[in-house]
Amino acid sequence: MTEPDVRYRRSPVAIYRTVGPDVVLARADLPDVDLLEGTAGLAWQLLDAPSTSLDLASALADLYDIPVEAIHGDVRALLDDLGDRGWVEVETLATVSPDAG
């Protein structure tokens, strides 16, 4: 599976509250909360629709007026961390082949 075949989306179990650029994340089944500050909070807000890591990095690069290459690796690391903590999920784009029949 290649990078363009993967999109990230917010987990449906995530309950969140936005406070300026920051985001407080909670789950009904866990007693603790997580805080996403600054750029991580903005990244969460941009995930209001499923996105690839490159699309998310491009949007953040535009906001900060920096080259996408400068932050793409950090965005991938953030998405991996959020996935490990259960806040985002990976969705793969199914490739549909034409019916030969």
Buried (B, 14 or more C-beta within 10 A) or exposed (E): EEEEEBBBBBBEEBEBEEEEBBBBBBBEEEEEEBEBEEBBBBBBBBBEEBBBBBBBBBBBBEEEEEEBEEBBEBBBEBBBEBBEEBBBBEEEEEEEEEEEE
